[in-house]
């Protein structure tokens, strides 16, 4: 049974939306602070109120258009005339992808660089090595009777596995520091202030260290670091190495959301534990749909672009609402219900499901790390359900929807009882 068959059973309680020839404008001089205050719900709630799928705002003193739904996803992941250059605030860009990275390239240059990422991240043997490294580092931390948060357990294991996988060999002290910085790079991306500046500063230090390792040729042959450094100067290769390390560690946030879902829907752990591990990817996909992670992605129009009959002028920032699209009942009936039976699957062409972008991997800015994300999440869920017994003490598992990126407040604290 496909996702569409499943969804047909759900009530279609969606909002009817009109398609205006010009997009309505939110009243007010600038909406940056409102957007930060309302966080993940900003675009969806205004779309619902106005009965539209798109509206205009002023963001950081410039015109911007906010859109939701599969057609909006297709606009950002498949339409000519858009660029990622200038689309994100400077601090967000510098903490996440950074200047000179694949995400800032377009056309032939982008295709060529993206080809390297696809080669590194879609190869089964390479992915298996990453997952095995992650599992070994996860198991090495566990002791019976210990208290630990799933977020810390996952972050530490992911950072260790990612560093070795790319070809770095940091000593113990540097590894602990790297783990903190790699986590902070995505954790601070939605914030502005002294801690964000400190993380930017620390990121520069890590970049310099990686570039010096590359210049000294300290990396195994055939490793991602070696592949990247054959194709670009050490400084750019260091940025792209961080574009592998940082998001691999960020998968820990999804793993924490998965642990929260396992706790809240214990039937699934029982199922996985009794020989039905094949359903783990469906579970993880539903975690990716329901968890607030990337709220939006953004692009700039380089020329006038038509969307649902409305003209979006050249030089406009276009923001696609990932979270709102995933919680829109027209595309996901009863969107607030956690239902792995939806059988979501990133390999199917479904533009409504775009946690890491959508569209053609080679030619759009869709994330090349989806196979890795799914493999790492699935491995963590399997280890939580099938390799250990633990209890979840009383704690605050709530998720603040105006904290970007969001997380379960406690990080999901567990008390390990036994390791099988
Ligand atoms: C933690 C889970 C992840 C999330 C939520 C995520 C999210 C995203 C999103 C939304 C984009 C599209 C950005 C845009 O449209 O401008 C993207 C692009 C990208 N992601 Fe991920 N990602 C994740 C994991 C990974 C992993 C594991 C890797 C690599 C190891 C990775 C590497 C990249 C790269 C290199 C791009 C830029 C692609 C391009 O511009 O063509 N991501 N990611």
Boltz pocket constraint, residues with backbone or C-beta under 6 A from the ligand:
constraints:
  - pocket:
      binder: B
      contacts: [[A, 76], [A, 84], [A, 102], [A, 103], [A, 104], [A, 114], [A, 117], [A, 121], [A, 243], [A, 244], [A, 245], [A, 247], [A, 248], [A, 250], [A, 251], [A, 252], [A, 254], [A, 293], [A, 294], [A, 296], [A, 297], [A, 298], [A, 354], [A, 355], [A, 356], [A, 357], [A, 361], [A, 364], [A, 365], [A, 366], [A, 367], [A, 368], [A, 369], [A, 370], [A, 372], [A, 373]]
      max_distance: 6.0
